Amino acid sequence: MLAPGEQGVSRSRAGEHREAHFAVCRPLTDRGTKKKEAPQRAATTAFTRLRTYCGGGFSLLRATLVEGGRQHQIRRHLNAAAHQVVGDAQYGKSRINAVLQAEYGLPRLFLHAERLRLQLDADALAGEPALEVEVHDPLAEDLAAFLQRLPP
C-alpha cells in the first residue's frame, strides 16, 4: 500500500491487482470547479476484494476513503487504476456495461454505501462535544439479485 501523500497506485505484478488489497493515492480536484488549474487535494482510497465473478473478470470490492472525500473519488481512483465501477456511464466502459445489462440484468451503477460514518466537530455543534454518527444499509435488492445472476 502507498502511504498517505504518495501519488500512484499500489499494484502487484504487471499492473494487475492480484492481491486482495490495494490502494490509490492520487490528488484530486474538486469536481465542478471551473478553473483550468484548480487546486488538487490529497485523496487516498483503499480497496479490498471481497469476491470475484465471471472467472475473475469482475470483483466485488469494498472501498474505504482513507483521506479526502472528493466528489466521485471512488470512481475516479478506480479509473486511475484502469478499473471501473460496472454500470458507470461517465468513467466506465459502455460495451461492458451493455453486456452486463443485457445478459445479467445490471440495473444501474453498482455503487453502494454499506456504511457511512460522520464525525461532527464540536464547533459545528455550537459548543456541544464532538459527535460521531454511523449508518448501515444492506445491499439493495436489485444489486443483490444482479450478483446472484453472475457466474462465479
ZASEDREN-578146 format. One line per 2 residues: number of its first residue (from 1); their letters; for each residue x, y, z of N, C-alpha, C, CB. Coordinates in Angstrom, 2 decimals. Each point is the difference from the previous one (the first is absolute). Glycine has a CB too. Layout:
% residues N
NUM) A) X/Y/Z/X/Y/Z/X/Y/Z/X/Y/Z  ...
END
This chain:
% residues 152
1) ML) 0.83/-1.18/0.00/-0.83/1.18/0.00/0.87/1.24/0.00/-1.82/-1.24/1.21  1.28/2.30/-1.74/0.70/1.27/-0.01/-0.32/0.76/1.27/-0.04/0.06/-2.51
3) AP) 0.98/0.70/2.96/-0.22/0.84/1.18/-0.77/1.24/-0.41/2.12/-0.85/1.09  -2.95/1.40/-0.20/-0.68/1.25/-0.33/1.01/1.05/-0.44/-1.83/-0.55/1.64
5) GE) 1.47/1.25/-2.69/0.89/1.02/-0.54/0.78/-0.48/-1.21/0.18/0.93/2.27  0.01/-2.26/-2.42/0.66/-0.53/-1.19/-1.03/-0.06/-1.12/1.65/-1.35/1.39
7) QG) -1.21/1.57/-2.61/-0.90/-0.02/-1.13/0.22/-1.27/-0.78/-0.03/2.50/-0.11  -1.06/-3.11/-0.34/0.11/-1.17/-0.83/-0.95/-1.10/0.42/2.36/0.58/-0.40
9) VS) -2.10/-1.76/-0.10/-0.84/-1.15/0.26/0.88/-1.11/0.52/-1.65/0.66/-1.78  1.25/-1.28/2.86/0.72/-1.14/0.53/-0.41/-1.22/-0.81/0.13/1.00/2.35
11) RS) 0.81/-1.62/-3.03/-0.31/-1.13/-0.88/0.88/-1.19/0.33/-0.72/1.57/-1.81  0.26/-2.73/1.40/0.83/-1.18/0.21/0.86/-0.23/-1.24/-1.73/-1.03/1.54
13) RA) 1.36/0.14/-2.44/0.81/-0.29/-1.17/-0.61/0.57/-1.27/0.80/-2.08/1.12  0.02/2.54/-1.99/-0.40/0.42/-1.35/-1.23/0.89/-0.01/0.98/-2.11/-0.84
15) GE) -1.10/2.95/1.86/-1.11/0.93/0.03/-1.33/-0.59/0.41/1.19/1.21/-1.73  -1.23/-2.49/2.07/-1.25/-0.64/0.38/-0.11/-0.04/1.52/0.02/-1.38/-2.11
17) HR) -1.24/1.41/2.57/-0.25/-0.08/1.44/-0.35/-1.44/0.35/-0.77/2.41/0.08  1.79/-3.21/0.13/-0.22/-1.40/0.33/-0.18/-0.19/1.50/1.34/-0.66/-2.00
19) EA) -0.90/1.62/2.77/-0.14/-0.10/1.45/-1.40/0.41/0.41/2.45/0.47/0.29  -2.84/-0.87/0.90/-1.33/0.31/0.49/-0.15/1.46/0.40/-0.19/-2.35/0.78
21) HF) 1.30/3.07/-0.60/-0.05/1.40/0.43/0.89/0.84/-0.92/-0.43/-0.70/2.40  -0.04/1.90/-2.72/0.83/0.97/-0.70/-0.51/1.38/0.34/0.52/-1.63/-1.88
23) AV) 0.29/2.62/1.62/-0.38/1.38/0.32/0.39/0.92/-1.14/0.27/-0.46/2.45  -1.02/1.52/-2.59/0.32/1.05/-0.96/0.18/1.29/0.79/-1.31/-1.15/-1.90
25) CR) 2.49/1.74/1.79/0.30/1.28/0.63/0.26/0.98/-1.15/1.00/-1.07/2.14  -1.99/1.87/-2.42/0.12/0.92/-1.12/-0.78/1.27/0.32/0.26/-1.92/-1.63
27) PL) 0.41/3.05/1.57/-0.72/1.26/0.27/-1.10/0.22/-1.03/2.08/0.97/1.02  -3.18/-0.39/-0.58/-1.13/0.26/-0.88/-0.45/1.44/0.16/-0.72/-2.41/0.14
29) TD) 0.22/2.98/-1.22/-0.62/1.31/0.08/-1.44/-0.19/0.43/1.54/0.96/-1.78  -2.14/0.08/2.29/-1.43/-0.06/0.30/-0.74/0.05/-1.32/0.30/1.11/2.27
31) RG) -1.21/-2.04/-2.48/-0.79/-0.02/-1.24/-0.87/1.24/-0.05/0.00/-2.53/-0.04  -0.24/3.01/-1.15/-0.84/1.17/-0.15/0.76/1.31/0.05/-1.81/-1.31/1.00
33) TK) 3.11/1.22/-0.66/0.81/1.21/0.02/0.25/0.42/-1.44/1.10/-0.65/2.21  -1.36/1.90/-2.53/0.11/0.45/-1.39/1.38/0.51/-0.36/-2.38/0.57/0.11
35) KK) 3.24/-0.42/0.86/1.35/0.47/-0.28/0.79/-1.10/-0.70/-0.08/1.55/2.00  0.87/-1.16/-2.99/0.79/-1.00/-0.71/1.06/-0.63/0.89/-0.40/1.25/-2.11
37) EA) 0.95/-0.48/2.99/1.03/-0.52/0.90/-0.51/0.03/1.43/1.83/0.79/-1.56  -2.90/-1.52/1.79/-0.59/-0.05/1.34/0.98/-0.69/0.95/-2.34/-0.07/-0.97
39) PQ) 2.35/0.47/2.22/0.92/-0.62/0.96/-0.37/-1.47/0.23/0.36/2.23/1.10  0.67/-3.04/-1.02/-0.21/-1.42/0.29/0.16/-0.24/1.49/0.83/-0.65/-2.30
41) RA) -1.66/-0.24/2.82/0.06/-0.33/1.42/0.31/-1.48/0.14/-1.64/1.84/0.57  2.33/-2.16/0.50/0.38/-1.39/0.25/-1.23/-0.88/0.09/2.06/0.77/1.20
43) AT) -1.96/-1.96/-1.78/-1.10/-0.97/0.06/0.60/-1.40/-0.06/-1.62/1.63/-1.11  1.17/-2.49/2.01/0.46/-1.39/0.05/-1.21/-0.89/0.21/2.26/0.67/0.93
45) TA) -2.34/-1.71/-1.76/-1.07/-0.98/0.12/0.62/-1.38/0.11/-1.60/1.46/-1.32  1.19/-2.22/2.32/0.46/-1.39/0.17/-1.10/-0.93/-0.50/1.46/0.62/2.00
47) FT) -1.08/-1.66/-2.73/-0.95/-0.95/-0.56/0.32/-1.40/0.53/-0.28/1.44/-2.07  -0.76/-2.18/2.38/0.12/-1.39/0.42/-0.91/-0.84/-0.88/0.54/0.67/2.40
49) RL) 0.04/-1.70/-3.01/-0.80/-0.90/-0.83/-0.75/-0.97/0.90/1.65/0.20/-1.93  -2.98/-0.23/1.81/-0.83/-0.88/0.80/-0.31/-1.31/-0.71/-0.98/2.02/1.07
51) RT) 0.82/-1.95/-2.41/-0.36/-1.18/-0.77/0.23/0.30/-1.48/-1.70/-0.73/1.75  1.94/-0.34/-2.52/0.13/0.17/-1.45/-1.15/-0.71/-0.70/2.50/0.16/0.19
53) YC) -2.79/0.28/-1.41/-1.07/-0.55/-0.83/0.52/-0.19/-1.41/-1.78/1.12/1.42  1.07/-1.91/-2.20/0.31/-0.21/-1.42/1.45/-0.43/-0.19/-1.73/1.71/-0.62
55) GG) 2.16/-2.69/1.39/1.36/-0.52/-0.13/1.07/1.01/0.37/-0.84/-1.47/-1.77  0.53/2.39/2.64/0.97/1.01/0.42/-0.03/1.27/-0.82/1.40/-1.84/0.77
57) GF) -2.32/1.92/-1.74/-0.10/1.19/-0.84/-0.57/1.22/0.71/-0.25/-1.52/-1.90  -0.52/1.26/2.96/-0.61/1.08/0.77/0.21/-0.29/1.48/-1.72/0.44/-1.81
59) SL) 1.90/0.62/2.58/0.20/-0.14/1.44/-0.97/0.89/0.75/2.42/-0.56/-0.36  -2.94/0.03/1.45/-0.77/0.80/0.94/1.01/0.59/0.97/-2.13/-1.44/-0.23
61) LR) 2.18/2.77/0.32/0.99/0.68/0.82/-0.66/0.77/1.13/1.51/0.18/-1.98  -0.79/-0.06/3.07/-0.38/0.94/1.06/1.00/1.16/-0.10/-0.98/-1.84/1.55
63) AT) 0.47/3.04/-1.67/0.84/1.19/-0.08/-0.09/0.77/1.31/-0.32/0.14/-2.51  1.46/0.30/2.99/0.06/0.80/1.22/0.72/1.30/-0.32/0.00/-2.07/1.47
65) LV) -0.66/3.18/-1.20/0.63/1.29/-0.21/0.94/0.25/1.17/-2.01/0.89/-1.30  3.30/-0.98/1.04/1.02/0.19/1.03/0.25/1.48/0.20/1.06/-2.21/-0.58
67) EG) -1.04/2.93/-0.52/0.28/1.44/0.03/-0.76/0.64/-1.15/2.30/-0.35/1.04  -2.87/1.49/-0.82/-0.64/0.73/-1.07/-1.48/0.17/0.19/1.73/-0.85/-1.48
69) GR) -2.48/0.17/0.67/-1.44/0.21/-0.03/-0.40/0.87/-1.19/-0.07/-0.24/2.49  0.86/0.16/-3.55/-0.29/0.76/-1.22/-1.20/-0.61/-0.72/2.44/0.65/-0.21
71) QH) -3.13/0.18/-0.56/-1.12/-0.49/-0.79/0.48/-1.04/-1.00/-1.19/2.20/0.28  0.50/-3.31/-0.37/0.31/-1.11/-0.90/1.35/-0.65/0.31/-1.36/1.13/-1.76
73) QI) 1.85/-1.00/2.97/1.34/-0.48/0.34/0.19/-1.48/-0.30/0.10/1.73/1.78  -1.03/-2.57/-1.38/0.14/-1.45/-0.23/0.04/-0.27/-1.50/-1.21/-0.51/2.16
75) RR) 0.30/1.08/-2.90/-0.06/-0.23/-1.45/1.25/0.52/-0.69/-2.49/0.15/0.10  2.97/1.02/0.30/1.18/0.59/-0.63/1.27/-0.77/0.35/-1.12/2.23/0.08
77) HL) 1.22/-2.72/1.16/1.17/-0.78/0.38/0.02/-1.37/-0.70/0.03/1.18/2.21  -1.18/-1.83/-2.34/-0.03/-1.26/-0.75/0.37/0.24/-1.46/-1.78/-0.89/1.55
79) NA) 1.31/1.98/-2.11/0.35/0.34/-1.38/1.51/0.20/-0.13/-2.26/1.07/-0.32  2.88/-0.44/1.30/1.45/0.21/-0.03/0.75/-1.33/0.09/-0.31/2.24/1.06
81) AA) -0.32/-3.25/-0.46/0.62/-1.33/0.11/-0.42/-0.91/-1.15/0.04/0.27/2.49  -0.62/0.32/-3.55/-0.44/-0.74/-1.18/-1.12/-0.99/0.33/2.29/0.24/-0.96
83) HQ) -3.15/0.14/1.88/-1.19/-0.78/0.35/-1.22/0.90/-0.10/1.35/-1.52/1.53  -2.52/0.93/-1.41/-1.24/0.79/-0.04/-1.00/-0.56/0.98/0.41/0.57/-2.39
85) VV) -1.35/0.25/2.76/-1.18/-0.46/0.71/-0.98/-0.42/-1.11/0.37/1.54/2.09  -0.85/-2.78/-2.06/-0.91/-0.41/-1.07/-1.27/0.84/0.04/0.93/-2.35/0.08
87) GD) -1.42/2.65/-1.28/-1.17/0.86/-0.12/0.34/1.47/-0.03/-1.28/-1.74/1.15  2.54/2.09/-1.05/0.43/1.40/0.05/0.08/0.57/-1.42/1.29/-0.42/2.15
89) AQ) -2.24/1.27/-2.49/-0.03/0.59/-1.34/1.06/1.07/-0.19/-2.43/-0.48/-0.08  2.88/1.12/1.16/0.96/1.09/-0.12/1.44/-0.50/-0.04/-1.62/1.46/1.19
91) YG) 2.00/-2.36/-0.30/1.39/-0.47/0.08/0.16/-1.43/-0.48/0.33/1.55/1.90  -1.42/-2.22/-2.23/0.04/-1.41/-0.34/0.11/-0.28/-1.49/-1.32/-0.39/2.02
93) KS) 1.12/-0.87/-2.35/0.09/-0.46/-1.38/-1.40/-0.40/-0.46/2.41/-0.80/0.31  -2.92/1.51/-1.29/-1.40/-0.18/-0.41/-0.27/-1.40/-0.55/-0.10/2.43/-0.48
95) RI) 1.06/-3.04/-0.24/-0.25/-1.34/-0.56/-0.13/-1.04/1.11/1.25/0.64/-2.08  -0.39/-0.56/3.08/-0.09/-0.94/1.12/-1.32/0.21/0.75/2.52/-0.03/0.22
97) NA) -2.88/1.27/0.02/-1.25/0.29/0.68/-1.19/-0.52/-0.79/1.05/2.03/1.02  -1.03/-1.88/-2.35/-1.10/-0.48/-0.84/-0.15/-1.52/0.09/0.36/1.95/-1.55
99) VL) 0.76/-2.67/1.55/-0.05/-1.46/0.12/-0.55/-0.40/1.36/1.96/-0.21/-1.56  -1.49/0.86/2.62/-0.48/-0.32/1.34/-1.49/0.31/0.16/2.30/0.45/0.88
101) QA) -2.76/0.59/-1.53/-1.43/0.32/0.05/-0.82/-1.03/-0.77/0.57/2.43/0.21  -0.11/-2.77/-1.42/-0.76/-0.92/-0.85/0.01/-1.44/0.51/0.55/1.47/-1.92
103) EY) 0.61/-1.94/2.36/0.13/-1.42/0.36/-0.30/-0.29/1.47/1.67/-0.18/-1.79  -1.41/1.15/2.68/-0.14/-0.28/1.43/-0.92/0.98/0.73/2.26/-0.96/-0.08
105) GL) -2.84/1.89/-0.66/-0.97/0.91/0.60/0.60/1.05/0.93/-1.58/-1.82/-0.18  2.78/2.32/-0.16/0.58/1.09/0.80/-0.99/1.16/0.01/2.39/-0.71/-0.57
107) PR) -2.91/1.07/1.76/-1.07/1.00/0.03/0.47/1.45/-0.05/-1.27/-1.64/1.27  2.53/1.90/-0.84/0.45/1.40/0.15/1.46/-0.01/0.41/-2.33/0.79/0.63
109) LF) 2.84/0.37/-0.33/1.36/0.12/0.53/0.13/-0.86/1.25/0.22/2.35/-0.94  0.77/-3.23/0.98/0.18/-0.89/1.15/0.93/0.67/1.00/-0.37/-2.06/-1.44
111) LH) -0.17/3.02/2.16/0.74/0.69/1.05/-0.97/0.18/1.16/1.54/1.22/-1.67  -1.16/-1.74/2.82/-0.91/-0.02/1.14/0.76/0.38/1.27/-1.42/-1.77/-1.11
113) AE) 0.85/2.65/1.89/0.59/0.38/1.28/-0.53/-0.96/1.07/0.19/2.45/-0.70  0.61/-3.43/1.04/-0.37/-0.98/1.02/0.02/0.63/1.39/0.92/-1.84/-1.44
115) RL) 0.06/2.75/1.64/0.14/0.63/1.30/0.53/1.42/-0.21/0.43/-2.24/1.13  -1.05/3.16/-0.43/0.47/1.39/0.01/0.26/0.39/1.45/-1.30/0.58/-2.12
117) RL) 2.44/0.03/2.34/0.32/0.49/1.33/0.34/1.48/-0.11/0.85/-2.28/0.75  -1.58/3.08/-0.01/0.21/1.44/-0.02/0.49/0.43/1.37/-1.79/0.33/-1.75
119) QL) 2.81/0.50/1.75/0.50/0.58/1.25/-0.25/1.49/-0.05/1.78/-1.81/0.26  -2.62/2.27/0.66/-0.33/1.42/0.07/0.85/0.64/1.08/-2.36/-0.43/-0.81
121) DA) 3.07/1.46/0.44/0.85/0.71/0.94/-0.84/0.73/1.04/1.76/0.25/-1.76  -1.15/0.01/2.89/-0.68/0.74/1.06/-0.39/1.39/-0.49/1.29/-1.27/1.75
123) DA) -0.46/1.89/-2.59/-0.32/1.34/-0.52/-1.28/-0.01/-0.82/2.44/0.53/-0.03  -2.64/-1.61/-0.74/-1.19/-0.08/-0.84/-1.27/-0.19/0.82/1.41/-0.95/-1.81
125) LA) -1.26/0.54/3.05/-1.16/-0.26/0.86/-0.20/1.10/1.05/0.36/-2.44/-0.36  0.19/3.61/0.10/-0.18/1.17/0.89/0.36/-0.31/1.45/-1.80/0.80/-1.51
127) GE) 3.04/-1.25/1.71/0.48/-0.20/1.35/-0.25/-1.38/0.59/-0.35/2.37/0.27  -0.42/-3.20/-0.96/-0.25/-1.36/0.48/1.24/-0.85/-0.26/-2.50/0.23/-0.43
129) PA) 2.67/-1.33/1.15/1.15/-0.88/-0.26/-0.12/-0.64/-1.39/0.22/-0.46/2.47  0.92/0.04/-3.02/0.01/-0.63/-1.31/-0.94/-1.21/-0.01/2.38/0.78/-0.38
131) LE) -2.95/-1.04/-0.77/-0.99/-1.06/-0.14/0.36/-0.86/-1.20/-1.79/1.44/1.05  1.68/-2.75/-0.89/0.21/-0.92/-1.12/-1.30/-0.72/-0.29/2.44/-0.29/0.61
133) VE) -2.84/0.30/-1.86/-1.23/-0.65/-0.44/0.38/-1.05/-1.03/-1.41/2.07/0.45  0.89/-3.30/-0.29/0.29/-1.06/-0.96/-1.31/-0.62/-0.46/2.23/-0.47/1.09
135) VH) -2.35/0.30/-2.41/-1.21/-0.54/-0.61/0.39/-1.22/-0.83/-1.11/2.30/-0.04  0.36/-3.38/0.17/0.22/-1.22/-0.78/-1.19/-0.22/-0.92/1.40/-1.01/1.84
137) DP) -1.13/0.53/-3.06/-1.05/-0.26/-0.97/0.35/-1.27/-0.76/-0.54/2.47/-0.21  -0.30/-3.50/0.26/0.30/-1.23/-0.73/-0.05/0.25/-1.51/-0.93/-1.37/1.89
139) LA) 1.55/0.47/-2.63/0.02/0.12/-1.45/-1.43/-0.01/-0.54/2.26/-1.14/-0.10  -2.55/2.05/-0.81/-1.33/0.11/-0.58/-0.37/-1.30/-0.73/0.29/2.51/-0.24
141) ED) -1.58/-2.81/0.23/-0.48/-1.26/-0.58/0.37/-0.14/-1.47/-1.87/0.04/1.61  1.78/1.05/-2.39/0.31/-0.11/-1.43/1.47/-0.33/-0.24/-1.82/1.63/-0.49
143) LA) 2.72/-1.08/1.30/1.42/-0.31/-0.15/0.32/-1.39/0.51/0.53/2.43/0.22  -1.17/-2.86/0.86/0.20/-1.36/0.52/-0.47/-1.03/-1.02/-0.28/0.84/2.37
145) AF) -0.85/-0.59/-3.02/-0.52/-0.92/-1.02/0.96/-0.08/-1.20/-2.37/0.54/0.73  2.94/0.59/-1.11/0.98/0.01/-1.09/1.20/-0.88/0.35/-0.73/2.33/-0.64
147) LQ) 1.24/-2.22/1.86/1.14/-0.83/0.42/-0.35/-1.48/-0.04/0.81/1.86/1.46  -2.03/-2.20/-1.10/-0.41/-1.41/-0.03/-0.06/-0.55/-1.41/-1.28/0.39/2.08
149) RL) 1.03/0.46/-3.06/-0.07/-0.45/-1.40/1.37/-0.15/-0.64/-2.20/1.11/-0.18  3.23/-0.48/0.76/1.34/-0.10/-0.57/0.61/-1.38/0.28/0.30/2.50/0.28
151) PP) 0.37/-3.10/-1.25/0.68/-1.27/0.28/1.23/0.24/0.86/-0.82/-0.94/-2.17  1.20/-0.10/2.97/1.18/0.15/0.87/1.30/0.20/-0.78/-1.16/-1.42/1.66
END
